[in-house]
């Protein structure tokens, strides 16, 4: 799988070349448009949070980047600050602080970098962007919210992935999974779920061994593994499940059905019930989602999340239920920028280069550039200091479409020479009609 090599001054803190950055910005713009089409409002929270706020969620302290000010004096509080680890904890803090001003259900999207002290490696960075959507309620939140974030994420991925690229949102329900583990007879449900969560990494024979270690009888462990891998909801109905398992199954069926009503039929096949999805964190209480791209399975899940019944539990406040999904933007971009149309993004947003043949004519060149800009045509004005051939050659490298040249006679006649850089054809144009010739 081909990926962009992201370099930076410090390992794990990536930087893009100009064409890559333009492609990344365009992708982010598309994501924002899709999120806003569902009514999500933009939110940006502070890069810095109190360390106690971040650690309250159970985050490993070794992965949190502490923040200090050089030469800070004792008692100034700088040692109590850190860079945000994800966008969820800042959201919880933000909602607690502003809940009297917010209107619920509160829909927000957030596209910002987060920071984790991990070992830099392929697909993993110390600084990376996430693109989150969440719907938050007060006391209760209907399952239609789960369906909505799934539908929104599905349409967003369809908009940014290469045309025709296969991707699947694999959807499960934690209540159903916990209920099935209990049905199988496990004496340690959290350990069993963690074992299932690692199934793709270790394979099902080892997973079955792990389930047996949680006090599930061997035949039952094999039955459970078969049910999870088949992920046939009709077969589960025939089991006569009750309690938590039955509730989870009903929720999963409802969410899948509602999500499809929010999507065009062409995208219905991108949703799939997958009972092997666990999302090992205890944070999730119902719907859970992971997403794989067929041509880039090595990336792992590029869009994941689920439902949580108490967003603000780590802050010790009243329960605020919510559901959200996060696109792992930086991880996805490393592959996406090698695919069309993003791989062919020009390094400049301009389409026209006004060259400088004679620095004494710079005022005229500036007039030409301003005429084009006023007509809505993005235009570069070369500052001079290079041979004309070099200016044009570099313009081609940056992806410009046209070059404009003018000598002293052209300036006196209020005209230019227009060159199409793709076809190498050239024509003479009056300045007053030039914008029309380019539009």
N, C-alpha and C positions, 0 to 999 in steps of 0.2 A: 504494500500500500504506500503510495507516494504521499509525502507530507511536506509542508513548508518548514524549512529549518529556521526557527525564530531565534535570533541572536540578540544579545543585550550586553550592557556594560558589566552586569552581574548575572551569573547563571540563574535561570529560572524567572528572570524578569524580561519578557520578550519585547522585541522591537520589530517593526515592519519596514520594508522598503516602500517608496512612495506609491507604486502601483498596488501593492498589497494593502497599504493603509486605505487607499481610495476604495478598493473592493470591500474591505472590512467595514468602512463607514457606510457604504451603500447597502450592505447586508443588514447592518444595524438599523438603517432607515426603513428598510422593508419590514423588519421585525416590529419596529415602533408603529408603523402603519397598520399592520395586522392586529397588534394588541389594541390599538386605539379603535379599530373597527368594532371591537366587542365592548367598548366603553371603558377600558382600563385607563386610569389617569397616571401620568408620569410622577415618579417620586425619586428624589435623590436624598440619601442620608449621609451623615458625616463619615469620613474615612476613618476617623478615630473614635473609639469607644472606651469606656472604663473597663479595665481588666476584669473586675469583679462581675460586670455584666456579661462579658464574653464567656468566662469560665463557669458561670451559673448554668449553662446549657450542658455542661459535662465535656467540653472540648479539652483535648489534651494540651496542657500548658506549654509543652515543648513545641507545639505547632503554631503558637501565637507569637506574632512579632510585637514585642514591647516597644514603646516609643519614649524617647527621652530627648530633652533639649540640652545641647552641649553647654557646659558650665552652669547648668541649672542648680540653684541653691536648695538645700534641704527645706522641706516644708512647702515647696511650690506645687506639689502634686503631679509633676510630670511623670514620675515613676509609676503612677497608677493608670497610665493610658496605654492603649495598644491599637494596632491596625485591625480593622474588621476581618473576621474569619470567613463570614458568609454574609448574605443579605437578609437572612431570616431573623437573626438576633437583633440587628438594627431596626427591622420592621416591628418586632415586638416592643422594643423600647419606644419607638416613635408612636405607635398606637396607644400605648399606656399614657404617654405624655400629652397626646392630642385627642384622646377619645371623646372629650366633651365638644370638640370642634368638628370632628369627623362625622359623616353621615353613613350609617350602615344599611345594607351591606356595602363595605368599602372595597372597591376594586382598584388595585394599583399594579403598575409595572415598574420595574427597576432594572436598568442596565448599567452596571458599574463594576469596577475591578474589586476583587477581594484578595487577601494575602494569607498564605499558609506556609509555615516553615517545613516544607517537604523536601525530599531529595529530588532535584530536577532530573527529569527523564522524559522520554518520548511521550507526549500527550499529557504530561504533568508539569505544572509550573508553580512558582512561588507567588507570582502575580497573574491572575487570570480574570477574565470578564465572565459574568453570569448575566443571563437575561431572564428575569423572574416575572411571573404573574401570580397574583394571589387574590382570592376573595375572602374577606373576613366578615363574620357576623357577630351578633351579640346574643349570647346564650344558646341559640340554635342556628344552624345553617342547612338549608335543604340540599338534597342530593343533586338537584339541578345545577348547583355550583360546581360540583365535581365534573359533571358532564360538560359544562361550559369551558373550564380550563383545558380539558382534554381536547375539545373541538378547536379551541383557539390555537393551542399548540400544534395540532395536526395541520391546520391551514397555514400556520406560520412556517413550519418545516417544509411543506409543499411549495411555498413561495421562494424559499432560499436554496433548497437543494437542486441539483441539476435536473432538468426536465426528464421525467420518466424514472428517476431514481426511486428504488423501493425502500421504504422504511416502515417499521411497525411499532406502534405504541402498545406495549405489552401491559395489560391491566389486570390487577388482582385486588383482593380485599383482605386486609389484615385480620378482620374478624373471622372470615371464612377460613383463612389459613390456620389461625390459632384453633378454630373449632375442629378442623380436620386433624390437626396434630393431637388434640385432646381425644378425638374419636378413635385415633390409633392407639391411645393409651400411654402417651408420653408422660413421664413424671417431671420433666423439665422443659416446659413449652418454650421459654426463651432460647435455651440451648438448641432445641430442635429447629426452631426457626432460623437461627444463625447457621446451622448445618445446611438447611435448605438453601439459604442465601448464597452459600459457597458451592452449590452443586455444579454450576457451569465451569468453575475453576478446577474442581477435583474429580468430576465425573460422578455418575449415579451409583456405581458399586461402592465407592468410598462414602458417598452420602448415606446410603442404606446402612452401612456399618456405623456411621455416626448417629443415625436415628435409633439404632438398636441400643447404643450406649445411653440414650435418654430413657431407657426402660420400655421401649416399644418392642413387642415380640417380633421375631424375624419375619414370619409370614405377614404380619400386619404392616411392618415397615416396607416390605415389598409391595403390598397392596397400596399403601399411601404413595409410594414413589410412582407407581403406575398411574394412579389418579392424577397426581400433580403433572406428570409429563403429558398425559392425554389432554388435560385441561378441557374436558368435555362437560359443560355445565348441565346438559341433559342427564348424563350419567350420575352426576351428583344429586340431582333431583330424585332419582330412583333409589338413592341410599336412605332416604327418609331422615335427613339430618334434622336436628333440633337445636334450640338455644342459639348460641353465638354463631355456629356454623350456618344455620338456616338464615339468620339475620344477615350475615355477610354475603351469602349466595344471592339473596333477594336484592341487596344493595348493588352488588356487582352487575346483576342482570339489568337493574333499573338504570344504572349509570351508562352501561353500554348502549342500551336502547335510546336513552335521551341524547347521548352524544351523537349518535347517527342522525337523529332528527335535525341536529344543528349543522350537519355537514352535507355537502353535495354527494350524491350516490357514488361518484368516482373515488371518494376518499373513505367510504365505509370499510373497504378491505384493509385500510391502514390501522384499524383497531382490532385487537385480538385479546381474548381472555387468556391469561397465562398464569396458572396457579403456582408456578415455580418462583414468581416474583415475590420477594419478601421485604426488600428495603430494610435491612437488619436493624435500623434504629428503632428504639422503643417510642420515638417521637411520633410515628405514624399510627393512626388508630382505625383507619378504614381503607378507602381507596389508596392504592399504591400503583405507580407507573414507572416503567423504564422503557427506553426507546433505542432501537438498533437500526443502523443504516446498512443495507445489504452489502454495499461496496466498501464499507469501512467498519467492519465488525470489530477490528482491532481497537477502535476508539472506545469500545464499551458503550455504556448508555450515554447518549448525547442530550437527552431530555428526561428528567426524572423528578419525582416528587410524590405528593399525595395529600391525604386529609389528616389534619391534626385537630383534636378537640380542645386543646388549650395552648394557644400560641404563647401566652404570657406566664406559663407555669414557672419558668425559670426566674421570673421577676417577682414571683409571689403575689400576683394580682389576680383579680377575678377572671374566670375562664372566658377566653375569646376563641371560638372555633374558626377554623379556616381551611382552605384547600389551595394548593399552589403547585406549579411546575416550574422548573428551572432549566433553560437551555444552557448547556456548558459551552459557551460561545468560543472561548479560546481554543479548547480542544477540538471543536468542530471546524474552526477556521483553519487549523493546521492542515486539514485535508481538503476543505472546501475551496481554498484558494488555489489548489492545483487543478480544479475542475472548471469547465466552461459554464457560464460566460466569465466567471471571476478571474480565471487564469489569464485572460486577454485584456484585462482592464488597463487602459492607458495610465501612464504615470502622472499625467496632468489633466485637470478638468477642462482646460482650454481646447478649442478645436482649431484656432487660427493663431499663427505666429506672424507678427509684424517684424520683419527683419530690419537690421540697420546696415545699410550700404555705405552711408556717409554720416558721420556723427554730427556734421554741420546741419543736417536735415532732421535732427531729432525732434524738433518742434512739429514738423509735418508728420512724422511717424506717430507721435503722440496724438495728433489730431485724428489720424486714421484709426488708431486703437480706440480712442474715445467714441468715435462714430459707431464702431462695431459694438462696443459695450452698451451704448445707449439703445441699440437695436436688440439687445438681449443675447448677443453672441459673445461667448467667453473667449477672451483674447489675451495672449501674451505679447508684451512689447520687449524686444531684445534690447539690452542696455548698450550694446556695442562692444568693441574690444576683441571681436573674433571675426575671422574671415567669413564671407557670406556662405561659402560651401559648408563650413563647419557649423554655422548657425542652422542651416537646413538639415544637415545630417543629424545633429543633436535633436532637432525638432521631430524628426522621424522616429528616433529612439524613444522619445517621450510620448509618442502616439498622437501627435498633432496631425490634422487632416489637410490643412491649407497653410501655405506660406505666402506672405505679401511682400513684394519688393518695390522699391521706388528710387529712381535716381533724380538728379536735379531737374531734368526735363519733365519727368513724371510729376514732380512736386509743383512745378510751375503750371502744368496743365491740369492740376487737381485730379490726377488719376493714379492708378497703381497697376502693377503686374501681379496677377493672381495665379499661383501654382498649386495644382492638386498633387499632393505628395504621394498619393496612392497610385495615380496614373501617370505622373510626371508631365501632364499636359499643362499648358500655360495660356492665359488670355489676358487681354488688356481690359481694365474696368474703370469707368468713371467713379470717383469717390462717392458721389450721390447715389449711385445705383449699386454700389458694392454690397451693402447689407442684403439687398434682394437676391443678388447672385449667390450668396452664401446660405440663405435660408431655404 
